[in-house]
Amino acid sequence: QVQLVDSGGGLVQPGDSLRLSCTTSGRDFSTNAMGWFRQAPGKERECVAALSGIGSRTYYADAVQGRFAITRDNAKNTVYLQMNSLKPEDTAVYYCAGTVHSGNSYYILSGTYDYWGQGTQVTVSS
């Protein structure tokens, strides 16, 4: 059974940092494209960061460019989302997602992803 387990969310103040983790099991995602999405109340799910299967090509949404970073540690079967300089508008449920696609492309459409984590709440508020 393939599982993606998201963790690391919480309540933080504006300007703080958080690191989200996505630990995978049941399938080797080490050369598969991965992504982080978020969904705020009343809004559609959006891709905030994506990582290619090989070559470490990355994508960031304009709203998080320069503040967020997606990385992976294949030895730990984990993908991370480092979030710095958090803003109230970053408040959302964050989801890790994995594809079956390897290669040097990243993917930003949710329909491209085959596996999803359960989500972790990030709340940025003073």
Salt bridges, closest charged atoms under 4 A:
GLU46 OE2 - ARG38 NE 2.75
ASP90 OD1 - ARG38 NH1 2.94
ASP90 OD2 - ARG67 NH1 2.78
